[in-house]
Amino acid sequence: MSRTGTYSAENPVSRQFHRLFTAQNLTRLVLIMCMLFCSGGIFLLLGKGTSMVDPDSESAQSSNRAMWLAAYPLILAALFTGWRVLASALNNQLIIVLMLALSLVSALWSHSAGGTVFATIQLAITTLFAVYAPRALGYRNFLETMGWSFVIMIGLSLVFAVALPHYGFVQDTQNAGSLRGIFPQKNTLATYMTLAIPTVSLLAFSSIGYMRLMWAGTAGLALIMLLMTKSATALLLVLAMPFLVWFTLSIARSRANGLFVVGLTIFGFGALAAAIYILGPLILEALGKDAGLSGRDSLWATILASFTTRPLFGFGFFGFWTDTSEFGGARITSGVVWHPTSTHNAWLNMAIQLGVPGLLLMIALWVTGFMRSGRLIFLVGSPLAAWPFVVLIVMTTWSLVQSNFMNHQSVLHMYVIFAVTAATEGVRNAHVLRPVRL
């Protein structure tokens, strides 16, 4: 101890303190916290097991908002301690900066200017953290932290299913008996499992010894949980992943051009879209879904009609569903039996809020993400390098039926940003990412 009574830098206790409370450890803590608790778990308990689709869901929604408001100070603390890293990471993310700027400026024409500003501030906090985390932790450490988040998520969901079945399984809705784990909806758990399975599987292929067994076992548990959600769409997506990863890695190892990978992917999506358009009713019947996608088709038609009235700049970020005008979202909410408060389509969600400019920025972000992830696969060629590419495929699929992007209180929005920024970080440090020989 020094003469002033404080611990010097050489003191063992001081050194241990500095090792424990580093910017990287704070980032890991905040990342795991966001992945776990800002989507379920605690607020499911606080909401007494109600689901977001239950008739009395206000308690669950209030708990969700409270969890996010409690998380923001910790996220800001992580960003403050690593502000130089954040500034460096933002240099390569102009599209993301423009999207946040457009959201803020949209307060000028939003029905609720104050609500738009407040929601944009929240969106900026989570988005900036999603830009910051991959750069602060490094590519592999970031993915391993994500993997541990899924390990804890699956473990807690098992506890909820076994010890607290009233919370762990859906009660009193058309999906009664489906596993939802620590989440308020079974589809939320299914979505996370479609992200968990490729993450821990790629970590298993890129690890050795007991860690490979641990990651592989986690992937198996995640698949079992996905089956228990009874989500046919999620299962179909997961079954397609092995071929997707094999296909992209095969091209990379043959030293094909990264843009060729992206081109084939876009062609594949085009072929898939054509097949869905032609065989749509048969595919929906095979998945056990009605042709109206549980009422989404009529909802989309109504929202598109509203979009045509204000296509240039939309209704403003977070301004549509509170707009009480003739074509505002408040009219749609009151006029539909199940009272929707989201578009259930991320692309339509962007268009109705920020108009054509917002939609173009969203398309540009997706294209940039696919190009960078394709380049990463080409440069590295290891299984772990496929993570951003696979996550973008998963999130693209879910974006067609969920409003999971540009949502100020959504971890799934962060996944899109994670994929883009992780691909950027991977390309930047491709020379130090070495594939494990299988």
N, C-alpha and C positions, 0 to 999 in steps of 0.2 A: 504494500500500500504506500502511496506517496505521502509527502508531508501535508498535503491538502486534505488527506482523508479519503481520497478517491482511488480506485483501482487503476494501476498503470496498464499500459498495453501489454506488458510482459507478465502480468498477473494471470495465473491459470484460470481463475474464475472469469476474469474479463475475456480471456481468449475463448473460453467455452461459450460465453454469452454471445460473442461476435460470430462464432461459428454457427450457433443455433439460429440467431435472428439476422440472417442474411437476406438480401433482396430476393435471391433465388428461392429460399425456403418460404418466404412470405408469398411469393408468386405461386409456389406449389400449393400452399395452404388455401389461398383464395381460389385457385383453379379447382381443387377438389371440392371446396365448399360450394362453389357455383354449380358444378356438375351434379352434386348430390341434393343439396337442401333447397336450392332455388327452384327446383322442379317437383319436389315432393317430400316425403318423409315427415318432417316436422309439421309442415302446414296441413298434411293429411290428418295427423293426429289432432292438431288444433281445430281443424274443421270437423272433427268427430266422424271422420270417414266419408263425408259427403263427396260426391264427384262433381266435376265441373258441368256434367250433363244431368245431374240429379235435379229434381224440382226445386229443392232448397239448397242452392249452391253458394249463396252469398258468404257463408262462413268460410268455405274453402277459398273463394276468391279473395276475401279480406285477408286471410292468413297468407296467401301467396303474395299479395302486395306488401304485407308487413315483412315477410322474409326478404324481399328484394330491397326494401328501404333499409333494412338492417345490414344487408350485404354491401351496399354502395360505399359506406365509409371504409370498409376493408379493401375494396377494389381501388378506391382512390388512394389509400395508403400505399398499396403496391405500385400504382402508377407514379406516385410522387417520389418514392424511393428509387425508381428506375426511369426517371423522366428523360435522361439522356438516351437510354436504350429505346424508349418510345419514340423520341424525336427521330432517331436514326431509322427505326422501322417504318415510320410514316413516309419517309422519303420515296419509298417504292410503292406507295398505296394511294396514289392520287384519286383514283375512282372512289375509294372509300371516303376520303376527305370530302369530295364533291357531293356524295350522297348525304353525308351529315350536314353539310352546308345548305343543300337544297331543302332538307327537312326543317332546318331552323328558319330559313327564309319563307317557307310556306306558311308560317304564322301570319304573314301579311294578308293572305286570302282564306285562312282557315275560319270556320264557324266559331271555334274556340281557340283564340290566339294564345291564351294563357296555358291551356291544356297542351297545345302543340309545343310550346317552348319547354314546358316541364317534361313532356314525354321525350322530346329530342335530347334534353340533358341526360335523361336516363339511358336513352339509346346510345349516346356518345360514350358514356361511362363503360357500358358492356362492350361496345364495339372497339374502343381503344384498348381495353384489356385483351380482347381477342387478337388485336394486332400485336400487342406487346409480349404476350406470354411465349409464343414460339421463339421470338428473338431472345428473350431474357433467359430461357431455359436451354435453348439449343434444340435441334430437331429431335434427336433420339430421346433426350431427357424429357422433352415435352410429351412425346408419344408414350413413354413409360409412365409419366404422371397421369395421363389420360387412362392408360391401362389400369393403374391402381384405383382410379376413380370408379371404373367399371367393376373391379373386384369388390370394392366396398358396396357399390350400388346393388350388385347381385346378392352379396351376403345379407344386406339389410332387407332386400326383397324376400329372401328366404325366411328371415325372422318374421316378417310381417305375414307371410303365407302360413307359416307353421304355428307361431305363437299368437298372432293377432289376425286370424282369418277374416274377421269382420272388416278389417282395414285392407288386408292383402288381396281379397277377392271382391269383385264388383257385386254390389247388393242392390236388389230392387229396381233394376232397369232391364232393358231388352238384352243386355250383355251379362246378366247375372250368372255368376259362377266362373267367369273369365278372370284369370290372374291379372292383377294390376300392380302388385308389389308395393313400392313406396310412392306410387304415382296416383293422381286422382282419376286417371282414365286408363283403360287397358291398352288403348292405341298409343298412349304416350310411352308405356313400357315397351310395346312392340317396336316403336320407332327407335328407342334407345338401344334395344337389343340388336337391331339391324346396324347400328353403329358400333356396338360393343363387339360383336362377333368378328368383323374384319379387323378391328383394332387389335384385339388380343390374339387373333390367329396370326396376323403379320408379326406381332411381337414373338410368338412362339417359333415361327420359322426363322426369326432373326436372333434367337437366343440359343443357349446350350445348357445342358445339365438339368438340374431340378427346376430352373426358371422356365425352361421350355415346357416341362410337364405342368407347371403351375398355370402358365398362360393357356395351354391346350385344354386343361381341365376347366378353366374359366369359360373358354369358348363353348365347351360342351354344356355347361350349366346355362349359359346364355341361350343356347339353342333350345334347351328344354323349356326355359321360361317363355321363349317366343312361341313355342307350340301351345303352351298353356294359356296364352292370350287369345288363342283362336283367331288370329289375324292371318287370313290367307294371303293378303297382299304382301305383308312383311315376310312371310315364309317364302313366297315366290321370289322376292327380291334377294333373300339370303341364299337360296338355291342357285341363283344366277351368279353370285359373287365368285365362286371358285373359278368358273370359266373366264369371268371378266379379268381376274388377277392373272391367271395363267396366260391369257391372250396378250395382255399389255406387257407382261414381263418377257414373253417369248419374242415379241417385236423388239423390245429394248435390247435383249441379249443378242439379237441378230444384227444389232447396230443400225436398225432402221431410224430414220429421222424422227425426232420428237413431234414435228408437225404432222408427220404421217400418222402417228398414233392418234393425235387429235382429230385428223381428218376421218380416219376410220371410225372413231367414236361418234362423230357427228353423223356420218353415214348410217351407222348402226341405230342411232336415235331416230333418224329420219325413217328408216325401214320399220322400226318398232312403232313409230307414230302412225305410219300408213297401215300396218297390220292391225293396230288397235282401232283405227277408224273403220276399217273394212270388217273386222271380226269382233268389234266392240261388244255387241250383245252376247255373243257366245263366250267371250273371255269373262265378262262380268258374271254370267251364269255359272261358269266354272269356279269363280272365286266366291260364289255364294252371295253376290251383291245384286241389288236391283238395278235396272237400267237407268234409273234416275239418280243413282249414287246417293241414296238416302236423302233426297231432296236438294242435293247440291246443284243439279242442272237448272232447276227453276230459280234458285238463289242467284246463280251466275248470270242467268238471262236478265234478271232484275237489276243486278249491279252493273252489267254491261250497258243497260239502258241509261243508268245514271252517269256512267263514264262518258257516254256520247254527248252529254250536256256540258261537260267541262273537261274535254280531252287534253287541253294544252298543259294545265298545271294541276288538275285534280282538285280534291276538296281540302288539301292540306294534310300534313302528317298528323295522325290521331284526330283528324277533324271530321271524318266521314260519318262515323257511327253516332256522333252526338248532334249532327246537323239535322234540324227539324224542318228544313225546306222541302219542297215537293219531291225532289230527287235525292234527299239526304238519307243516311242510313237509319235514322231514328224511325222513319216511316216503314222501312223494310223490317226492322226488328219487331215493331208492333203489328205488322201485317202478316207475319209468318207464324205458324202455330208453334214451332220450336224456338222462336225468338233468337235468331242467330246474331252474334256480335262480331263475327269475322267472316271474311270472304271464302274461307276454306280453299284458297288457292293463292300462293305467294305472289304469282305474277299479276293476277287481278288485284291483289291487295296493294301492290306497288302502283299499278296504273290508277286506281281509284283515289289514292292518296296524293301522289306526286306527278300524275299525268304522264305524258309521253316522255319528257326528259328523265323522269325517274325510272321509267321502264327501260329506256335506252341505257342508262347507267347500270341497271341491274343486269341486262344482257351483256354489257361490256365487262362487268365483274366476273360473270360466269365464264365467258370466253377466255378472259385473262387467267382465271383459275385453272381451266382445263389446259391451256397452253403451257403454263408454268409447271403444272403437275406432269404433263407429258414430257417436258424437258427434263424434269427431275428423274423420271423413270429412265429416260435415255442416258443421262449422265451417270447414274448410280447403278441401276439394273438390279438392285436387291429387293426382296419382298417388302421391306419396310418403306422403300421409296414409293410404293404404290398407294400409301395411305391417303394422301390428299386427293388423288384421282378417284379412289373408291368412295371416299366420303362425299365428294361432289356428285358422284353418280347417285348415291343414296339420297342426298338432300334434294337433288333434282327430281327424283321420283316422288318424294314426299311433298315437294313444293306444288305438285299438281293437285293435291287434295288437302293440304294444310297451309295455313298462313304462318309459316315458320320463319319468314325472313322479314327484316325491317319491322320487327316486333320488339318494343322497348323492354319487355319483361319476358324474354325467351332465351333459354340456353341454346335452342336449336338455331336461332339466328347467329349465335356465336360460333357454331360449328361451321357454317359457311365461311365466315371470316377466318376461323382457325385453318381451314383447308387451304384457302388462298395464301395466307401469310406463312403457313408451314411449308408450302411448296416454294415460296420465295426464299425462306430461310434455308431449305434443303438445297436449292440451286446455288445459293451463295456459298454454302459450305460443302458442296458436292465432293471436294477433294479429300475431306476427312471422313466421309461416310463410306465405310467399307462393307461390302456384302459378306455374310457368313456363308461359307461353303457347306451346302446341305449334303 
